[in-house]
Amino acid sequence: MQQFDFLSVTPQNFEEQALTVFQHQAEHCKVYKDFLGYLNIVPQKITSTQEIPFLPIQFFKSHTILSNDLPVQETFLSSGTTGMNQSQHLVTDVSLYEKSYLKAFEQFYGDIKQYTVLALLPSYLERNGSSLIYMVEDLINKSENPNSGFYLHNHQELFDKLQEQENNQSKTILIGVSFALLDFIEKFPCNLKHTIVMETGGMKGKRKEMIREELHAELKKGFGVDNIHSEYGMTELLSQAYFNDSQKFNCPPWMKILIRDTEDALSLLPIGKSGGINVIDLANINSCSFIATQDLGKVYIDGSFDVLGRFDNSDIRGCNLLIQ
């Protein structure tokens, strides 16, 4: 679908555009086509996004998920843990990813050039193939700010830079993996007035997992801020949702969250009910736009959503067809 432009998607035409993408991928993404076949789904009979089956996210660990035969430009890999297969997202047009995160950032935060971008992402910097590092590195470059940059374990330098930014009243975004932010404030508590602190989730085995409310309470206290922001993204998606001062996650127009029944993976739940998170990401035009994640959450009437945790078991119940 060379002519499809996900940036033209609006709330008014989302349903139509999503169904167009579904029909395309049901035909051209072999793994998704086979999956639908096992479910005895006839794509031509699907007339609503409520009827679309979502591909279990684990397929990105075991199969090649592509909807075209173009050369792969980038391969994004999940962090994973020792002994586990990594998910891989084969991207045949990396400009779609760049357009997606730049437009979404602009929607929620404005012009990147207004900010100094500081990144504390040690577990991501220490491996290859991170889509998060790709995005943050580009945001750092796009900020065109000599003060922007990555920090690994040099917490003193980061603290000094934050204080310098505060003294200059410079708008700053500190984006970091959860455990690294907690490590930082244990030694360097702050009182930030001009800095947005954004956590990207995950303890990566470095600390015990925490619910978001508990994590944000500690980070708010340690950084001296009223709110902590979050980014909801993953290797298998080319788009992100953001948890900002609204204190709910919000999607860009080409992304939507639906909630499925944890006991029946092909059934969706009404607004306000908790269940498994399904994501429609129309930026995933060249892979698969309809993904059943291993996260638990709920959606609100305005389309915003919360992430409540993760499935305990590694396989999504009722949706393990084709998993090898």
C-alpha positions as CSV (number, residue, x, y, z in Angstrom):
1,M,0.0,0.0,0.0
2,Q,2.4,2.6,-1.2
3,Q,-0.3,5.4,-1.2
4,F,-1.5,4.9,2.4
5,D,-0.6,7.8,4.6
6,F,-1.3,7.1,8.3
7,L,-0.8,10.8,9.1
8,S,-4.0,11.6,7.3
9,V,-6.0,9.4,9.7
10,T,-8.5,11.3,11.9
11,P,-11.0,10.1,14.5
12,Q,-13.7,10.6,11.8
13,N,-12.0,8.3,9.2
14,F,-10.2,5.9,11.5
15,E,-12.7,3.0,11.1
16,E,-12.6,3.2,7.3
17,Q,-8.8,3.5,7.2
18,A,-8.3,0.6,9.7
19,L,-10.5,-1.7,7.7
20,T,-8.6,-0.8,4.5
21,V,-5.4,-1.7,6.2
22,F,-6.9,-4.9,7.6
23,Q,-8.0,-6.1,4.1
24,H,-4.5,-5.3,2.8
25,Q,-2.7,-7.2,5.5
26,A,-5.1,-10.1,5.5
27,E,-4.0,-10.7,1.9
28,H,-0.3,-9.7,2.0
29,C,1.0,-10.6,5.5
30,K,1.4,-14.3,5.2
31,V,1.5,-15.0,8.9
32,Y,-1.6,-12.9,9.6
33,K,-3.3,-14.5,6.6
34,D,-2.5,-18.0,7.9
35,F,-3.7,-17.0,11.4
36,L,-7.0,-15.8,10.1
37,G,-7.3,-19.0,8.1
38,Y,-6.9,-21.1,11.2
39,L,-9.6,-19.1,12.8
40,N,-11.9,-19.6,9.8
41,I,-12.1,-15.9,9.3
42,V,-13.2,-14.6,5.9
43,P,-11.6,-11.1,5.7
44,Q,-14.2,-9.9,3.2
45,K,-16.9,-10.4,5.8
46,I,-15.2,-8.2,8.4
47,T,-17.1,-4.9,8.4
48,S,-16.0,-3.4,11.7
49,T,-12.8,-3.0,13.7
50,Q,-14.7,-4.7,16.5
51,E,-14.7,-7.9,14.4
52,I,-10.9,-7.9,13.5
53,P,-8.8,-10.7,15.1
54,F,-5.6,-9.4,16.7
55,L,-2.3,-11.2,16.1
56,P,-0.7,-12.4,19.3
57,I,2.5,-10.4,19.9
58,Q,4.6,-13.5,20.5
59,F,4.5,-14.2,16.7
60,F,7.2,-11.5,16.4
61,K,9.5,-13.9,18.3
62,S,8.8,-16.9,16.0
63,H,7.8,-15.6,12.6
64,T,8.6,-13.0,9.9
65,I,5.9,-10.4,10.1
66,L,5.9,-8.5,6.8
67,S,3.2,-7.2,4.4
68,N,5.4,-6.5,1.5
69,D,8.6,-7.9,-0.1
70,L,10.7,-4.7,0.1
71,P,14.2,-4.9,1.5
72,V,14.4,-4.6,5.3
73,Q,16.0,-1.2,6.3
74,E,16.0,-1.7,10.1
75,T,15.5,-4.7,12.5
76,F,14.3,-3.6,15.9
77,L,14.9,-6.2,18.7
78,S,13.2,-6.4,22.1
79,S,15.4,-6.4,25.2
80,G,14.2,-9.8,26.4
81,T,16.0,-11.7,29.1
82,T,18.6,-14.4,29.2
83,G,17.4,-17.6,27.6
84,M,14.4,-16.0,25.9
85,N,13.8,-15.4,22.2
86,Q,13.8,-11.7,21.3
87,S,11.0,-10.2,19.3
88,Q,12.1,-8.7,16.1
89,H,10.2,-6.1,14.1
90,L,11.4,-6.0,10.5
91,V,11.0,-2.4,9.1
92,T,11.0,-2.0,5.4
93,D,10.5,1.8,5.5
94,V,12.1,3.4,8.6
95,S,10.8,6.8,7.6
96,L,7.3,5.7,8.7
97,Y,8.7,5.2,12.2
98,E,10.4,8.6,12.2
99,K,7.2,10.3,11.0
100,S,5.2,8.5,13.6
101,Y,7.2,9.4,16.7
102,L,8.0,12.9,15.5
103,K,4.3,13.7,14.8
104,A,3.2,12.1,18.1
105,F,5.8,14.0,20.1
106,E,4.7,17.2,18.4
107,Q,1.1,16.5,19.2
108,F,1.7,16.0,22.9
109,Y,4.7,18.2,23.6
110,G,5.1,20.7,20.8
111,D,8.2,21.5,18.8
112,I,11.2,19.3,19.8
113,K,13.5,22.3,19.3
114,Q,12.0,23.9,22.4
115,Y,13.6,21.3,24.5
116,T,16.8,20.0,25.8
117,V,16.5,16.1,25.7
118,L,18.4,14.2,28.3
119,A,18.3,10.4,28.2
120,L,19.1,7.9,31.0
121,L,18.7,4.6,29.2
122,P,21.6,2.3,30.2
123,S,20.0,-1.1,29.6
124,Y,19.1,0.1,26.0
125,L,22.4,1.7,25.2
126,E,24.2,-1.5,26.1
127,R,22.6,-3.6,23.4
128,N,21.9,-3.3,19.7
129,G,18.6,-2.9,17.8
130,S,16.6,-0.8,20.3
131,S,13.8,1.1,18.7
132,L,13.7,3.4,21.8
133,I,17.3,4.4,21.3
134,Y,16.7,5.0,17.6
135,M,13.8,7.4,18.5
136,V,15.6,9.2,21.4
137,E,18.8,9.6,19.4
138,D,16.8,11.2,16.6
139,L,14.9,13.5,19.1
140,I,18.2,14.5,20.6
141,N,19.5,15.4,17.1
142,K,16.3,17.1,16.1
143,S,16.4,19.3,19.2
144,E,19.5,20.9,17.7
145,N,20.6,21.6,21.3
146,P,24.2,21.1,22.4
147,N,23.0,20.3,25.9
148,S,21.0,17.3,24.8
149,G,22.6,13.9,25.1
150,F,22.7,10.4,26.5
151,Y,23.9,9.4,30.0
152,L,25.0,5.9,31.0
153,H,26.2,5.6,34.6
154,N,27.6,9.1,34.9
155,H,24.9,10.3,37.4
156,Q,27.0,13.2,38.7
157,E,27.2,14.7,35.2
158,L,23.5,14.3,34.7
159,F,22.7,15.9,38.0
160,D,25.0,18.8,37.1
161,K,23.4,19.2,33.7
162,L,19.9,19.2,35.3
163,Q,20.9,21.9,37.8
164,E,22.4,24.0,35.0
165,Q,19.1,23.6,33.0
166,E,17.1,24.6,36.0
167,N,19.3,27.6,36.8
168,N,18.8,28.7,33.2
169,Q,15.0,27.9,33.3
170,S,15.4,25.8,30.2
171,K,12.7,23.5,29.1
172,T,14.0,20.0,29.5
173,I,12.8,16.4,29.0
174,L,14.6,13.7,31.0
175,I,13.6,10.3,29.5
176,G,14.8,7.2,31.4
177,V,14.2,3.6,32.1
178,S,12.5,3.1,35.5
179,F,15.3,1.4,37.4
180,A,17.9,3.9,36.2
181,L,15.7,6.9,37.3
182,L,15.3,5.3,40.8
183,D,19.0,4.6,41.0
184,F,19.7,8.3,40.1
185,I,17.4,9.9,42.7
186,E,18.7,7.7,45.5
187,K,22.0,9.5,45.2
188,F,20.8,12.8,43.6
189,P,17.4,13.9,44.8
190,C,16.2,17.0,42.8
191,N,13.7,19.8,42.9
192,L,12.9,20.3,39.2
193,K,10.6,23.1,38.0
194,H,11.4,23.2,34.3
195,T,11.9,19.5,33.5
196,I,9.5,16.8,32.4
197,V,10.5,13.4,33.7
198,M,9.4,10.6,31.5
199,E,9.8,7.0,32.4
200,T,9.8,4.3,29.7
201,G,8.8,1.4,32.1
202,G,10.7,-1.7,32.9
203,M,13.0,-2.8,35.7
204,K,15.0,-5.1,33.3
205,G,15.7,-7.4,36.2
206,K,17.6,-4.7,38.1
207,R,14.9,-4.1,40.7
208,K,11.6,-5.6,41.8
209,E,8.7,-4.7,39.6
210,M,6.4,-1.9,40.9
211,I,2.9,-0.8,39.9
212,R,2.9,2.5,38.2
213,E,1.3,4.4,41.1
214,E,4.1,3.3,43.4
215,L,6.8,4.0,40.9
216,H,5.5,7.5,40.1
217,A,5.1,8.3,43.8
218,E,8.8,7.6,44.4
219,L,9.9,9.4,41.2
220,K,7.7,12.5,42.0
221,K,9.3,12.7,45.5
222,G,12.8,12.1,44.2
223,F,12.6,14.6,41.4
224,G,10.4,17.1,43.2
225,V,7.9,17.3,40.4
226,D,4.0,17.2,40.4
227,N,3.6,14.6,37.7
228,I,5.7,11.8,36.0
229,H,5.1,11.2,32.3
230,S,5.3,7.8,30.6
231,E,5.8,6.5,27.1
232,Y,3.9,3.4,26.1
233,G,5.6,1.8,23.2
234,M,7.2,-1.5,22.2
235,T,9.5,-3.1,19.7
236,E,6.5,-4.4,17.7
237,L,4.9,-1.0,17.3
238,L,6.0,2.0,15.3
239,S,3.8,4.4,17.4
240,Q,3.7,5.4,21.0
241,A,1.1,6.6,23.4
242,Y,1.9,9.1,26.2
243,F,0.9,9.5,29.8
244,N,1.3,13.2,30.5
245,D,-0.2,15.8,32.8
246,S,-3.7,14.3,32.0
247,Q,-2.5,11.2,34.0
248,K,-3.9,8.9,31.4
249,F,-2.3,7.4,28.3
250,N,-3.4,9.0,25.0
251,C,-2.8,7.8,21.5
252,P,-2.1,9.7,18.3
253,P,-4.9,9.7,15.8
254,W,-3.6,6.6,13.9
255,M,-3.4,4.4,17.0
256,K,-6.2,3.0,19.0
257,I,-6.5,0.7,22.1
258,L,-9.2,-2.0,22.4
259,I,-9.7,-4.3,25.4
260,R,-10.2,-8.1,25.0
261,D,-11.6,-10.7,27.4
262,T,-8.8,-12.5,29.1
263,E,-10.8,-15.8,29.0
264,D,-11.8,-15.4,25.3
265,A,-9.1,-13.7,23.2
266,L,-11.4,-13.1,20.3
267,S,-14.0,-11.2,22.3
268,L,-13.8,-7.5,23.1
269,L,-14.9,-5.9,26.4
270,P,-16.9,-2.7,26.8
271,I,-15.4,0.6,27.8
272,G,-14.3,0.7,31.5
273,K,-13.8,-3.0,31.8
274,S,-10.3,-4.4,32.5
275,G,-8.7,-7.0,30.2
276,G,-5.9,-7.6,27.7
277,I,-4.7,-4.7,25.6
278,N,-5.2,-4.9,21.8
279,V,-3.4,-2.2,19.7
280,I,-4.3,-0.9,16.3
281,D,-1.3,0.9,15.0
282,L,-1.8,2.0,11.4
283,A,1.9,3.1,11.1
284,N,2.6,-0.7,11.1
285,I,1.3,-0.7,7.5
286,N,4.3,-2.9,6.3
287,S,4.1,-5.5,9.1
288,C,0.9,-6.0,11.1
289,S,-1.3,-3.2,12.5
290,F,-3.5,-5.4,14.8
291,I,-1.6,-6.8,17.8
292,A,-2.8,-8.5,20.9
293,T,-0.2,-7.5,23.6
294,Q,0.6,-9.1,26.9
295,D,-0.4,-6.0,28.8
296,L,-3.6,-5.6,30.9
297,G,-5.5,-2.3,30.9
298,K,-8.8,-0.5,30.5
299,V,-10.1,2.1,28.1
300,Y,-12.1,5.2,29.0
301,I,-14.9,6.9,27.2
302,D,-12.6,9.5,25.6
303,G,-10.3,6.9,24.2
304,S,-7.6,7.4,26.8
305,F,-6.4,4.2,28.6
306,D,-4.5,2.8,31.6
307,V,-2.0,0.0,31.7
308,L,-2.7,-2.1,34.8
309,G,0.0,-4.8,34.5
310,R,0.9,-7.8,32.4
311,F,-0.3,-11.4,31.9
312,D,1.3,-13.8,34.3
313,N,1.7,-16.5,31.7
314,S,3.9,-16.0,28.6
315,D,1.3,-17.1,26.1
316,I,-1.9,-15.2,25.6
317,R,-4.7,-17.6,26.4
318,G,-6.8,-18.8,23.5
319,C,-4.5,-17.2,20.9
320,N,-1.5,-19.5,20.5
321,L,-2.3,-20.8,17.0
322,L,0.8,-21.0,14.9
323,I,3.2,-20.5,17.9
324,Q,6.1,-22.8,17.5
